[in-house]
Each structure stands twice: as structure tokens, then as C-alpha cells.
């Protein structure tokens, strides 16, 4: 009986090691989320988020204009129909986007990933360029790496 138990324990430990080794790097996870272009692609990332994860969006318009800031829990966004954020960006469309420039750093048990891209856009009859910076904070949750927060800054200056 003891050899069977030892074998089962060995298999369980080996399985856990394999699953840990196959986990996706935070940089890859961030890139996949930012490259998702449709609802199905975004739904495929649902397991990458902490249950209490938040998304903060900052829109920087320029000198003399106050920034707009929006914040919500990711889990609440599944039920949202039209938010203040979607209203603020009404009529906004991307026409081109540069390749993501991704950097990462670690501090203790937290991993930070920053992705920067240049976006060409049209908004209410005006065409321009905007710098988008996405700052992800990753932490360990239930043995895996998940996104704890995301701050997106859209700089129109």
C-alpha cells in the first residue's frame, strides 16, 4: 500500500512541476491581452485576472485641460453595458497602432510589465497620434500568476 501512495504523491508533485514550468510569462500575458481584438479573445484571458483586479484609465488631453480618470473592477465590467468611459470615447477609432514595446521588472513577489504603443486615431473629425502606456501589476494567486491591476494612460498631448 505504501508504494502506491508514494507513486501517487510522486505523480502529483511531477504534475505540479510541469504545470508551473508551462505557465505563461507576464510579458506574454500582457501582450496577448493588449492584442485581443474581439470579445472572444478577451474572454479567453478571463483566467489571467485576479478576482479583485481593477482597471484604471487616464486620458491626458493637453495643457489647460483636466485629465479624465475612470476606474472599475474587471469582474464588474462583464455586466456593464455603457460606462462613462465608453461615453467619453464615443466617436473614437484607431486607424493604426505601432508594435508594442514591453519592459518588465520585479520587486519582491510582484512583477510589473509596461507596454507602450503609438496609436493613430480619428475622433470627432480630427486625426491625430496618441501614446498609450499600459502598466500591469502581476502577483501570485492560488499558485499561479495573475493580473492584480492595469493602468492605461492615453496621452493625446
C-alpha positions in Angstrom: 0.0 0.0 0.0 2.8 2.4 0.8 4.4 2.1 -2.6 1.1 3.0 -4.3 0.8 6.1 -2.1 4.4 7.1 -2.8 3.8 6.7 -6.5 0.6 8.8 -6.4 2.4 11.5 -4.4 5.3 11.5 -6.9 2.9 11.8 -9.9 1.1 14.7 -8.2 4.4 16.5 -7.5 5.6 16.0 -11.0 2.3 17.2 -12.4 2.5 20.4 -10.3 6.1 21.0 -11.5 5.1 20.5 -15.2 2.1 22.9 -14.8 4.3 25.5 -13.1 7.0 25.2 -15.8 4.4 25.7 -18.5 2.9 28.9 -17.1 2.9 31.9 -19.3 5.3 34.7 -18.7 3.7 38.0 -17.5 5.1 39.8 -20.6 3.4 37.3 -22.9 0.2 37.5 -20.9 0.2 41.3 -21.2 0.9 41.2 -24.9 -1.9 38.7 -25.5 -4.4 40.8 -23.6 -3.5 44.0 -25.4 -3.6 42.3 -28.8 -7.1 40.9 -28.2 -9.3 42.4 -30.9 -12.7 40.9 -30.2 -14.9 39.7 -27.3 -14.0 36.1 -27.8 -10.2 36.9 -27.5 -10.8 38.9 -24.3 -12.9 36.2 -22.8 -10.0 33.8 -23.3 -8.0 36.0 -20.9 -10.5 35.9 -18.1 -8.5 33.4 -16.0 -5.5 35.7 -16.1 -7.1 38.3 -13.9 -7.3 38.3 -10.1 -10.9 38.2 -8.8 -10.5 41.7 -7.3 -8.5 43.2 -10.3 -9.0 46.8 -11.2 -8.5 48.7 -14.5 -7.8 52.4 -14.3 -7.9 54.5 -17.4 -6.3 58.0 -17.6 -7.0 60.2 -20.6 -4.5 63.1 -20.9 -5.7 65.8 -23.3 -3.2 68.6 -23.1 -2.2 71.8 -21.4 -5.0 73.6 -19.6 -7.3 70.6 -19.9 -8.1 68.4 -16.9 -7.3 64.6 -17.3 -10.3 62.2 -17.3 -9.8 59.2 -15.0 -12.0 56.1 -14.9 -11.7 53.1 -12.7 -13.6 49.9 -12.4 -13.3 46.3 -11.2 -12.7 43.9 -14.1 -15.3 41.5 -12.7 -17.9 44.3 -12.8 -17.1 45.0 -16.5 -18.7 41.8 -17.6 -22.1 43.2 -16.6 -21.6 46.8 -17.8 -23.5 48.0 -20.8 -22.3 51.6 -21.3 -19.9 53.2 -18.9 -18.7 56.8 -18.5 -15.5 55.6 -20.2 -17.3 54.4 -23.3 -19.3 57.6 -23.4 -16.1 59.7 -23.2 -14.6 57.8 -26.2 -17.7 58.0 -28.3 -16.7 58.5 -32.0 -13.0 57.5 -31.3 -11.5 54.9 -33.7 -8.0 53.6 -34.1 -6.6 53.7 -37.7 -3.1 52.2 -36.9 -1.0 51.0 -34.0 2.7 50.5 -33.6 4.3 47.3 -32.3 4.2 47.0 -28.5 7.4 47.9 -26.7 7.3 45.8 -23.5 9.5 46.1 -20.4 9.4 44.2 -17.2 10.7 44.5 -13.6 10.3 42.6 -10.3 10.1 43.8 -6.8 9.8 41.0 -4.2 6.7 38.9 -5.1 5.3 41.5 -7.5 6.0 41.7 -11.3 5.5 44.9 -13.2 5.0 44.9 -17.0 4.8 48.1 -19.0 3.7 48.1 -22.7 3.9 51.3 -24.8 2.5 51.8 -28.3 1.8 54.7 -30.6 -1.8 54.9 -31.9 -3.1 56.8 -34.9 -6.7 57.7 -34.4 -9.7 59.6 -35.6 -12.0 61.3 -33.1 -14.9 63.6 -33.9 -13.4 64.6 -37.3 -9.8 65.1 -36.1 -7.0 62.7 -37.0 -4.0 62.5 -34.6 -1.5 60.4 -32.7 -1.6 59.2 -29.1 0.8 57.4 -26.9 -0.7 54.6 -25.0 1.0 53.2 -21.9 -0.4 50.1 -20.2 1.1 49.3 -16.7 0.3 45.8 -15.5 0.8 44.6 -11.9 1.1 40.8 -11.5 1.1 38.8 -8.3 0.8 35.2 -7.3 -2.7 33.9 -6.6 -3.7 30.3 -5.9 -0.3 29.1 -7.2 -0.4 31.0 -10.5 0.5 34.4 -11.8 -2.5 36.8 -12.3 -3.0 40.4 -13.1 -3.9 42.4 -10.0 -4.3 45.8 -11.7 -3.9 47.5 -15.0 -3.5 51.3 -15.5 -3.9 52.5 -19.1 -2.8 56.0 -19.9 -3.8 57.5 -23.2 -1.7 60.6 -23.8 -3.1 62.9 -26.5 -0.7 65.8 -25.8 
